[in-house]
Amino acid sequence: MRPLPPGLVAFSVLALAGCGSGPDKTPVAVRSYDPEAMTRSAMAEFDKNVNGSIDGPELDACPGLKVLAANPDVAPDGKLTADRLKVRFETYRSAGVVGFPVRVTLDGAPLADAALVFTPEVFMGGVTDAATGRTGPDGTATDFSVGGRELPGLPPGVYRVSVTRDGVAVPERYNAKTVLGCEVSGGGRGGNSGLDLKLETKEKLKAKDKGKDKK
């Protein structure tokens, strides 16, 4: 989906300021992105072999960057260099709130009423707070709370994602020890339009592991 232009976001703020009821859709105040500082920090944290790119096993340490490295418009060879990261981070400045529907399934079935947490990576420099959301009956979330405000999307950035559900044993690989991540950016070339999280129960994960052992 296309990002909400900053001008449109500002108009929404004024329109909502005069409303006496309904959810507060005012976008969270996002401090200026600093692409150069973000790039330096990301490279220092994740380029462990100091070869000038974040790639291979290094990407496992940052699920959101792993998603970004799989984007052929950003990293055709699967490697995130400083130049590529800086160019990508520059695009965050032109987007306000990005429409970003998140679909969650567990063993193929929609996971309703799941609690979602999007934690920005440290290298983002604290430009935005963590975002939270909850899936509806169809397992999809489209509105998120950031800094106490309800938004129809997410601020651009690289996030770790956590999924929990009361009464359901969601494996810790999706929350406490999450392997989930995403990169939220505006539309256009290399942009993205949402996240499809296909989770599996411990039983199904164990069955898959046994299947691999037999091969």
C-alpha positions, 0 to 999 in steps of 0.5 A, a space after each residue: 500500500 502507498 504511504 500516507 503523504 506527510 501533507 495528508 497526515 498533517 491535514 488529518 491531525 487538524 481534522 481530528 483535533 476538532 472531533 470530540 469522540 472516536 479514536 485518536 488517529 494523530 500520527 506519532 511525532 517521529 524525530 528526523 531519520 538520520 540515514 548516515 548515523 543509522 547506516 554506521 550503527 547497523 554496519 557496526 552491529 551486524 557486519 561482524 567480519 568487517 567485509 563491508 556488507 551484512 550478508 549470509 549468517 550475519 543476517 540471522 542476527 537481524 530478522 528485519 535486515 534479512 527481509 530487506 536483503 531478500 528484496 532484489 530491488 535493494 540487494 540483488 545479490 543478497 548483500 547489504 552494503 553501507 551504500 545500499 542501506 543509506 539509500 534505503 534509509 533515505 526513503 524513510 524521510 519521504 513517508 509519513 505513516 505507511 499502510 501495512 496490513 499484517 496477516 497472521 496464521 497458525 498452522 494455516 488457520 487465521 490467528 484471531 486476537 493475537 497481540 503484535 509488538 513491533 520493536 524498532 532496531 537499535 540502529 534506528 536511533 530511537 526515531 520511533 517507539 515500539 508499535 503494538 496491534 491486535 489481529 481481528 477475526 480474520 487474523 489481520 491487523 491494520 491499525 497500530 498504537 505507537 506512543 499512545 496514539 492509534 495509527 492506520 499503519 506503521 512509521 517506516 523502519 526496521 523492526 523485530 516482530 513478536 506474536 502472542 495469543 492468550 490461551 494459545 501456546 505460540 512458540 517462543 521463536 515467534 516472541 521471546 526468542 523471535 526470528 520474525 522481522 520486517 522492514 516498513 517503507 513507502 511505496 514505489 520501487 522496492 517498497 512493501 505492502 504488508 506482512 504475512 506471518 505463517 506461524 507453526 505450533 511446536 508439534 508441527 515444527 517438531 514433525 518437520 524436524 523429524 522429517 528432515 532427520 529421516 532424509 
